[in-house]
Amino acid sequence: MPSKLNISRRDFLNGAALSLAAGASLSPFEIMALSGDRPLYYPPALTGLRGSHPGSFEIAHAMVFSGEKLERPARHSESVYDLVVVGGGVSGLAAAHLWQDREGADQSILVLDNHDDFGGHAKRNEFTVDGETLLCYGGSQSLDGPSAYSAAAKSVLADIGIQPERFYDYFDQGYMRRHGLGSSIYFSAENYGKDITLPSVFGTNRVKGDISSLASVIDEYPISKQAKQSLRTLLTSETDYLKDMPLGERVAYCRSISYDDFLRKHAGVPEELILIIRDVSKGLWGFGFDALSAYEAYDMGAPGSEHLDFGESSEEEEPGEPYIFHFPDGNASIARALVRKLIPDAVPGSTQEDLVTARVDYERLDRASNATRIRLNSTAIDVRHTADENFVDVTYIRNGKVEMARARHVVMACYNSIIPHICPEFPAEQKAAVHKAVKTPLVYISIAVRNWHAMAKMGCSRIYEPQAPLMYAFGLDFPVSIGDYKFTSGPDSPTVLHGTYLPTMATEGASLPEMLIEGRRRLLEKSFDDYETLIVQQLEASLRPGGFDAQRDIAGITVNRWPHGYAYEYNDLINPAGYSTKNGPHILARKPFGRISIANSDASAYAYIDGAIDAADRAVREQIAL
């Protein structure tokens, strides 16, 4: 089995040179000049290791782990800015937009970001396969329930031309059904004795039906008779496993016990089945059911929990919005729409439809003539007030050079846990609160394929692998066509498979923060070759019945690694019951200090796009009020 794909030197230059440049002494533009025939600077088309790419994090790590200090410049190098935003993700870009909207179009704004592209976790991946441009997302994925967004978040989306209701036209909700595609489960030889891919009884688009249809599928699973019987019971029984417990005690009890332990203690589920079910929750939370409560499992509709009685209203809830508000490049389109609003000629076009296919002109982001300037490859290392407290000096490193910008106001829209290390005035009482939030590591993998015959032949759109060494799941993206960009028309046409690697593994006796930190280590210790080898092995083994051949079928791979991925959200298994987006340590952690306010979804304790926008709205209001 091949461990590496054959990628030509030209592919390497077009897909990796800028990532290497980010950690080198040469600037990205100098690297382009050396390569001769390179296209203009265009990070979305880069392949290899992306996300927190080489060159984006080394300076911060040196400051945090080695305590390195650099001498600040004697003075700032440009005119005083009205606002400097540290962090060019959705929250930072939204802060710039809201400031300009409320204070005037002539306000001078500088947005700094340590990556070679804007958008933060809202990362766009582009491929060209057989002359066709393919898109996928390398981070922040979708708008979840936009009708329930705050007035501020709805207003920002409207301001930048985003109309969520249009996705009812864009998203082909019958696509998978028409193509006969469902969900599959892959059992690896390493864990189950043989490689076998079968219809899945978990998740969406799973096998459904009466006990006989489920039993025929489960009987093929390479697990013990006891595990098969237990799984059939979990999926079909209407048992309330807590029927002997007083009604008033059930909610508190289920919040105090993990779903794994609930299955062991109350449903008699054998350990081998628990290991199969455990990772089903990973895509939503970033970790398994060993770190989630039984009550959260009930809320998610996990097997064996549906018939628990908590004395709640039996009235049927109205169905919420479908999960369809997804651009082909995920929420990178939201970031692009914000940049279009801030610097109109940098992102051609004017509609939601042409936004998707627009090619950003990166040379226009940091022009001196812009009211708002977006400066990439710039890592903030010191943010502090001037002696008279009338301004804030922001020191940063760009292309190996230490520079300083002065501003009347600053919004820190970066990873919040870095703030104590770069803001010497950060109040002591806030430091501990900031560090209580440990972000969830994750890797989003985009795999461009020349066709998807194998998946069509096997009748699957998505494959889940329990106890996977890499992707817990992978498959076709959401079937969205917008403007000139069309989702794959059928198995003969190229497309991008999206895979998710959540490196947080169950660790006996470890706390959730310890598990997350260990997952971060696993993520960072892998090279691109390591990722590529595991991707090839997983696809060839799981898609073998469909005739998949990695050397023939894979056209490109982009690995978006995020050691600090999902913003920390409160978990009722380990956090006090009263903690929520409106109450918890993050409220203290985000308090403004002087002319510095704090944004980013971390500050909302909510890992969704509206959490990022709401944090920007609050931070801007705090500074305007001074």
C-alpha positions in Angstrom: 0.0 0.0 0.0 1.6 3.3 -1.0 2.3 5.7 1.8 2.8 8.8 -0.3 1.2 10.3 -3.4 3.1 11.3 -6.4 3.0 15.1 -6.4 5.1 17.0 -9.0 7.5 19.8 -8.3 5.2 22.2 -9.9 2.4 21.1 -7.6 4.7 21.6 -4.7 5.6 25.2 -5.8 1.9 26.0 -6.3 0.8 24.4 -3.1 3.4 24.7 -0.4 6.0 27.4 -1.1 4.1 30.2 0.8 3.6 28.0 3.8 7.4 27.4 3.9 8.0 31.1 3.4 5.9 32.0 6.4 8.6 30.4 8.6 11.6 31.5 6.6 13.5 34.8 6.4 12.2 35.5 2.9 8.8 37.1 2.5 6.0 35.3 0.6 6.5 37.8 -2.3 10.2 37.1 -2.4 9.5 33.3 -2.6 7.1 34.0 -5.5 9.7 36.0 -7.3 12.2 33.0 -7.0 9.7 30.5 -8.3 9.2 32.5 -11.5 6.0 31.1 -12.9 4.0 31.3 -9.7 0.6 33.0 -9.8 0.0 36.0 -7.6 -0.1 35.6 -3.8 -3.2 33.6 -3.2 -3.3 31.6 0.1 -6.6 29.8 -0.5 -5.0 27.6 -3.2 -2.1 26.5 -1.0 -2.1 22.8 0.0 -0.1 20.8 2.5 -0.2 21.9 6.1 -2.6 24.8 6.5 -4.7 26.2 9.4 -2.0 27.0 11.9 0.6 26.8 9.2 4.3 26.9 9.7 5.3 30.4 10.5 2.1 31.4 12.1 2.7 30.2 15.6 6.4 29.9 16.3 6.8 33.5 17.6 3.9 33.1 20.1 5.2 29.8 21.3 8.7 31.3 21.8 7.2 34.0 24.0 4.9 31.6 26.0 7.2 28.6 26.5 10.7 30.3 26.4 9.8 33.6 27.8 11.6 35.4 24.9 11.3 39.2 24.9 12.1 41.5 22.0 12.9 45.2 22.3 10.0 47.5 21.4 10.7 50.1 18.8 11.2 53.6 20.1 8.2 55.0 18.2 5.4 53.9 15.9 6.1 53.9 12.2 2.8 55.2 10.8 0.1 57.8 11.6 -2.0 57.0 14.7 -4.9 54.7 13.9 -8.4 55.1 15.3 -8.6 51.4 15.9 -6.2 48.5 15.8 -7.7 45.0 15.8 -5.4 42.1 16.8 -6.8 39.1 15.0 -8.2 39.0 11.4 -10.8 36.2 11.9 -14.5 36.8 11.6 -14.7 38.5 15.1 -11.8 40.8 14.2 -13.2 41.7 10.8 -16.6 42.2 12.3 -15.2 44.6 14.9 -13.6 46.6 12.1 -16.8 46.7 10.2 -18.9 47.7 13.2 -16.4 50.4 14.2 -16.5 51.9 10.7 -20.3 51.6 10.6 -20.8 53.4 13.9 -17.9 55.9 13.9 -17.7 56.7 10.2 -16.2 55.5 7.0 -13.2 57.8 7.4 -12.0 56.1 10.5 -8.5 54.6 10.2 -8.3 50.9 11.1 -5.5 48.4 11.1 -6.2 44.7 11.3 -3.2 42.5 12.2 -3.1 38.7 11.8 -0.4 36.2 12.3 -1.5 33.9 9.5 -0.9 34.4 5.7 -4.6 34.7 5.1 -7.5 36.5 6.7 -10.5 34.7 8.2 -8.9 32.9 11.2 -10.6 29.5 11.5 -12.9 30.4 8.6 -10.4 29.0 6.1 -11.0 28.6 2.4 -9.4 25.7 0.5 -9.3 25.8 -3.3 -8.2 23.1 -5.7 -8.0 23.0 -9.5 -8.8 19.5 -10.9 -9.0 18.9 -14.6 -9.5 22.6 -15.1 -12.3 22.9 -12.6 -12.2 25.0 -9.4 -13.3 23.1 -6.3 -13.9 24.6 -2.9 -14.0 23.2 0.6 -13.8 24.6 4.1 -10.8 24.3 6.4 -12.4 25.5 9.6 -15.6 27.3 10.6 -18.3 25.5 8.7 -21.8 26.9 8.7 -24.3 29.3 10.0 -26.2 27.4 12.6 -29.8 28.5 13.2 -29.4 32.1 11.9 -33.0 33.0 12.7 -32.1 32.8 16.4 -29.1 35.1 16.1 -28.9 38.3 18.1 -30.0 41.6 16.5 -26.3 42.6 16.2 -25.3 39.4 14.4 -28.3 39.6 12.1 -27.5 43.2 11.3 -23.9 42.4 10.4 -24.9 39.6 8.1 -27.4 42.0 6.4 -24.8 44.8 6.1 -22.4 42.5 4.3 -25.1 41.1 1.9 -25.6 37.7 3.5 -29.2 36.4 3.1 -29.6 33.1 4.9 -33.0 32.4 3.5 -31.4 32.0 0.0 -29.9 28.7 1.1 -33.3 27.1 0.7 -32.5 27.6 -3.0 -28.8 26.8 -2.8 -28.9 23.7 -0.7 -30.2 20.6 -2.6 -31.9 18.8 0.3 -32.8 15.8 -1.8 -29.4 15.3 -3.4 -28.2 12.3 -1.3 -31.6 10.5 -1.5 -31.7 10.9 -5.3 -28.2 9.4 -5.6 -29.0 6.6 -3.2 -26.4 7.7 -0.7 -26.5 7.0 3.0 -24.1 6.7 5.9 -21.6 3.9 6.4 -19.4 2.6 9.1 -15.9 1.3 8.6 -14.4 -1.3 10.9 -10.6 -1.5 10.5 -8.6 -4.6 10.5 -6.4 -3.1 13.3 -9.3 -2.9 15.7 -11.8 -5.5 14.4 -9.8 -8.2 12.7 -10.7 -7.3 9.1 -11.4 -4.2 7.0 -15.1 -4.0 6.3 -17.4 -1.1 5.4 -21.1 -1.5 6.1 -24.3 0.6 6.3 -24.3 2.6 9.5 -27.0 2.6 12.2 -25.6 5.8 13.7 -25.9 9.5 12.9 -27.9 11.1 10.1 -28.8 9.3 6.9 -28.3 6.0 8.9 -30.1 2.8 8.3 -33.6 3.1 9.8 -36.6 0.7 10.0 -38.0 -2.1 12.1 -36.0 -4.5 14.2 -35.7 -7.0 11.3 -34.1 -4.5 8.9 -31.7 -3.2 11.6 -30.9 -6.7 12.7 -29.8 -7.8 9.3 -27.3 -4.9 9.1 -26.1 -5.3 12.7 -25.6 -9.0 12.2 -22.8 -8.2 9.6 -20.9 -6.0 12.1 -17.6 -7.7 13.2 -18.5 -7.6 16.9 -19.5 -10.2 19.5 -23.1 -11.6 19.8 -23.5 -9.8 23.1 -22.5 -6.5 21.5 -24.9 -7.1 18.5 -27.8 -7.8 20.9 -27.0 -4.8 23.0 -27.0 -2.6 20.0 -30.3 -3.9 18.7 -31.8 -3.3 22.1 -30.5 0.3 22.4 -31.8 1.2 19.0 -35.3 -0.4 19.3 -36.2 -0.7 23.0 -38.5 1.9 24.5 -37.0 1.3 28.0 -36.7 4.1 30.4 -33.5 3.0 32.1 -34.1 5.4 35.1 -37.7 4.3 35.7 -37.0 3.5 39.4 -35.4 6.9 40.1 -37.5 9.8 41.5 -38.4 12.2 38.6 -37.0 15.2 40.4 -33.6 13.7 40.7 -33.0 12.6 37.2 -31.8 15.8 35.5 -29.1 16.4 38.1 -28.1 12.8 38.1 -27.8 12.6 34.3 -25.7 15.8 34.4 -23.3 14.2 36.9 -22.6 10.9 34.9 -21.0 10.5 31.6 -23.0 8.9 28.8 -20.4 6.1 28.6 -20.9 5.4 32.3 -24.7 5.6 31.9 -24.6 2.9 29.2 -22.4 0.7 31.4 -24.4 1.1 34.6 -28.0 1.3 33.5 -28.1 -0.3 30.0 -25.6 -3.1 30.5 -23.7 -2.2 27.4 -20.5 -4.1 26.9 -17.2 -2.2 26.5 -16.7 -3.1 22.9 -20.0 -1.4 22.0 -19.2 1.7 24.1 -16.0 2.1 22.1 -18.0 2.0 18.8 -20.6 4.6 20.1 -18.1 6.9 21.9 -16.8 8.9 19.0 -20.2 9.6 17.3 -20.3 12.9 19.3 -16.8 14.1 18.2 -17.9 16.2 15.2 -20.1 18.4 17.5 -18.0 18.6 20.6 -14.5 17.6 19.6 -14.4 14.7 22.0 -16.2 11.6 22.8 -19.1 10.5 25.0 -16.7 9.7 27.8 -16.5 13.4 28.5 -20.2 14.3 27.9 -23.0 13.8 30.3 -25.9 11.5 29.9 -28.2 14.5 29.8 -26.2 16.0 26.8 -26.6 12.6 25.1 -30.3 12.7 25.7 -30.4 16.2 24.2 -28.5 14.8 21.1 -30.9 11.8 20.8 -28.2 9.2 21.5 -29.1 5.5 21.5 -30.7 4.4 24.8 -31.6 7.9 25.9 -34.6 8.8 23.8 -37.1 7.3 26.2 -35.8 8.7 29.4 -38.5 10.7 31.2 -37.4 13.9 32.9 -41.0 15.2 33.5 -40.6 17.8 30.8 -43.4 18.9 28.5 -44.5 16.1 26.2 -45.8 18.6 23.6 -43.9 18.1 20.4 -41.5 20.9 19.7 -41.7 22.7 16.4 -38.8 21.6 14.1 -36.0 24.1 14.0 -34.2 25.3 11.0 -32.5 22.7 8.9 -28.7 22.6 8.9 -28.4 24.0 5.4 -26.7 27.5 5.8 -23.4 26.5 4.4 -21.2 28.1 1.7 -19.0 25.8 -0.4 -16.0 27.3 1.4 -17.8 27.3 4.8 -17.7 30.6 6.7 -14.7 31.8 4.8 -17.4 33.4 2.6 -18.5 35.4 5.7 -14.9 36.6 6.1 -14.7 37.5 2.4 -18.0 39.4 2.6 -16.6 41.4 5.5 -13.4 42.2 3.6 -15.5 43.2 0.6 -17.4 45.7 2.8 -14.2 47.1 4.3 -12.1 47.2 1.2 -14.5 46.9 -1.8 -12.1 46.7 -4.6 -10.1 43.8 -2.9 -13.0 41.4 -3.5 -14.7 41.8 -6.9 -18.5 41.6 -7.3 -21.4 42.8 -5.2 -23.7 39.8 -4.6 -23.9 36.8 -2.3 -23.6 34.6 -5.5 -20.5 36.2 -7.0 -18.8 36.2 -3.6 -18.2 32.5 -3.8 -16.2 32.6 -7.1 -14.6 36.0 -6.5 -10.8 36.0 -6.5 -9.5 38.2 -3.7 -6.7 40.7 -4.6 -4.4 40.4 -1.6 -2.2 43.2 -2.8 -5.0 45.6 -2.1 -5.5 44.6 1.6 -2.7 46.8 3.0 -2.6 49.8 0.8 -1.8 53.2 2.5 -4.9 54.7 0.8 -7.3 52.2 2.5 -9.3 53.5 5.4 -9.1 49.9 6.7 -5.8 48.0 6.2 -5.5 44.3 6.7 -1.9 43.3 7.5 -1.1 39.5 7.3 1.9 37.6 8.5 2.1 39.9 11.5 2.3 38.5 15.0 1.4 40.9 17.9 4.0 40.5 20.7 3.3 43.5 23.0 0.1 45.6 23.5 0.2 48.3 26.1 -1.0 51.9 26.9 1.2 54.9 26.4 2.4 56.6 29.6 -0.4 59.2 29.3 -3.0 56.4 28.7 -4.4 58.3 25.7 -3.2 55.7 23.2 -2.2 52.0 22.9 1.0 50.8 21.3 0.8 47.5 19.5 4.2 45.9 18.8 4.3 43.1 16.2 6.7 41.1 14.0 6.3 41.1 10.3 8.8 39.3 8.0 11.3 39.1 10.9 11.1 42.9 11.6 9.7 44.4 14.8 7.3 47.2 14.1 4.9 49.3 16.2 1.4 50.8 15.5 -0.3 53.3 17.8 -4.0 53.5 18.2 -6.7 55.3 20.1 -8.5 52.0 20.7 -7.6 48.3 20.5 -9.8 45.2 20.1 -8.0 41.9 20.9 -9.9 39.5 18.7 -7.2 36.8 18.9 -6.9 33.6 20.8 -7.8 34.9 24.3 -5.3 32.8 26.2 -2.4 34.6 24.5 -3.6 38.0 25.9 -1.9 37.6 29.3 1.4 37.0 27.5 1.3 40.0 25.3 -0.6 42.5 27.3 1.5 43.4 30.4 -1.3 45.5 31.8 -3.8 42.6 31.7 -5.4 42.6 35.2 -4.2 39.7 37.4 -7.7 38.7 38.5 -8.6 38.1 34.8 -5.6 35.8 34.0 -6.9 32.8 35.8 -10.3 33.2 34.3 -8.9 33.3 30.8 -6.9 30.1 31.3 -9.9 28.2 32.5 -11.0 27.9 28.8 -8.9 25.3 27.0 -9.7 25.2 23.3 -10.5 22.0 21.5 -7.9 20.8 19.0 -9.1 19.7 15.6 -8.0 19.1 12.0 -10.2 19.6 9.0 -8.9 17.7 6.0 -9.8 18.6 2.4 -9.2 15.8 -0.2 -9.7 16.7 -3.8 -10.7 13.6 -5.9 -11.1 13.2 -9.6 -14.3 11.4 -9.2 -16.4 9.7 -6.5 -17.2 6.4 -8.2 -16.2 4.3 -5.2 -18.7 6.1 -2.9 -21.5 5.9 -5.4 -20.9 2.2 -5.9 -21.0 1.6 -2.2 -24.0 3.9 -1.7 -22.5 6.1 0.9 -22.0 9.8 1.3 -20.2 9.6 4.6 -18.1 7.0 6.5 -17.7 6.9 10.2 -14.8 4.9 11.8 -14.8 4.1 15.5 -11.4 4.2 17.2 -9.9 5.8 14.1 -6.2 6.7 14.1 -7.0 9.8 12.0 -10.4 10.8 10.6 -13.3 9.8 12.7 -15.4 10.6 9.7 -15.1 11.7 6.1 -17.4 12.2 3.1 -19.0 14.4 0.5 -19.5 18.0 1.5 -23.0 19.6 1.7 -24.7 19.7 -1.7 -24.7 23.5 -2.2 -24.6 25.3 -5.6 -24.4 29.1 -5.6 -24.2 31.3 -8.6 -21.6 30.0 -11.0 -20.3 27.5 -8.5 -22.0 24.1 -8.8 -21.8 21.1 -6.5 -20.6 17.9 -8.1 -23.2 16.8 -10.7 -22.5 13.1 -10.2 -19.9 10.4 -9.6 -18.0 11.2 -12.8 -17.1 14.7 -11.8 -14.4 15.8 -9.4 -15.3 16.9 -5.9 -13.7 17.5 -2.5 -14.1 15.0 0.4 -14.1 16.6 3.8 -12.5 14.7 6.7 -12.4 15.5 10.4 -9.6 14.4 12.8 -10.3 15.1 16.5 -7.0 14.2 18.3 -8.6 14.2 21.8 -8.6 10.5 22.9 -10.1 9.1 26.0 -7.5 9.1 28.7 -8.3 7.1 31.8 -8.4 9.3 34.9 -7.5 12.6 33.0 -9.5 15.7 33.2 -11.1 17.2 30.1 -8.5 20.0 29.9 -5.7 17.5 30.2 -7.3 15.5 27.4 -7.5 18.5 25.2 -3.9 19.5 25.8 -2.8 15.9 25.1 -4.8 16.1 21.9 -3.0 19.3 20.9 0.3 17.5 21.3 -0.8 14.6 19.0 -1.9 17.1 16.4 1.3 19.1 16.3 3.7 16.1 16.4 2.4 14.9 13.0 4.1 16.0 9.8 2.3 16.4 6.6 3.8 13.1 5.5 2.3 11.5 8.6 -1.2 12.9 7.7 -0.9 11.9 4.1 0.1 8.4 4.9 -2.9 7.9 7.2 -5.3 9.5 4.8 -4.3 7.3 2.0 -4.4 4.2 4.2 -7.9 5.1 5.5 -9.4 5.9 2.2 -8.0 2.8 0.4 -9.1 0.5 3.2 -12.6 1.8 3.7 -13.4 2.5 0.0 -11.8 -0.7 -1.4 -15.1 -2.3 -2.1 -15.9 0.6 -4.5 -12.6 0.3 -6.3 -10.9 3.4 -4.9 -7.2 3.9 -5.8 -5.4 6.7 -4.1 -2.7 7.2 -6.7 -5.3 7.4 -9.5 -8.1 9.2 -7.7 -6.6 11.8 -5.3 -5.7 15.1 -6.9 -4.7 17.1 -3.8 -4.7 17.2 0.0 -5.0 20.2 2.3 -4.6 19.5 6.1 -6.0 22.4 8.2 -4.7 21.8 11.7 -6.0 23.9 14.6 -4.2 23.2 17.9 -6.5 25.8 19.4 -9.7 25.0 17.5 -13.2 25.2 18.9 -13.8 27.8 21.5 -14.3 26.3 24.9 -18.0 25.8 25.7 -19.3 24.9 29.2 -19.9 21.2 29.7 -22.5 20.2 32.3 -20.5 17.1 33.2 -17.5 19.1 34.6 -18.7 22.7 34.9 -21.1 24.1 37.5 -24.7 23.8 36.4 -25.2 27.6 36.3 -22.4 28.2 33.7 -23.7 29.3 30.3 -22.8 31.9 27.6 -24.3 34.4 30.1 -22.5 33.3 33.2 -19.1 31.8 33.9 -15.4 32.7 34.1 -15.4 34.1 30.5 -17.4 37.1 31.7 -14.5 38.2 34.0 -11.9 37.2 31.4 -13.3 39.5 28.8 -13.6 42.7 30.8 -12.1 45.7 29.0 -9.0 47.4 30.5 -8.6 51.0 29.5 -8.6 51.4 25.8 -8.3 47.6 25.2 -11.4 45.4 24.7 -11.6 41.6 24.1 -13.5 39.9 21.3 -13.3 36.4 19.6 -15.7 33.5 20.1 -13.6 32.6 23.2 -15.0 35.7 24.9 -18.6 34.4 24.2 -17.8 30.8 25.4 -19.6 29.8 22.2 -17.9 28.2 19.2 -20.2 29.5 16.5 -20.2 32.4 14.1 -22.7 34.5 16.0 -20.6 34.1 19.1 -17.7 35.7 17.2 -19.9 38.5 15.9 -21.6 39.2 19.3 -18.2 39.4 20.9 -17.1 42.0 18.3 -20.3 44.0 18.9 -19.7 44.1 22.7 -16.0 45.1 22.3 -16.8 47.9 19.9 -19.5 49.2 22.1 -17.2 49.2 25.1 -14.6 51.3 23.3 -17.0 53.7 21.7 -18.4 54.4 25.2 -15.1 55.7 26.5 
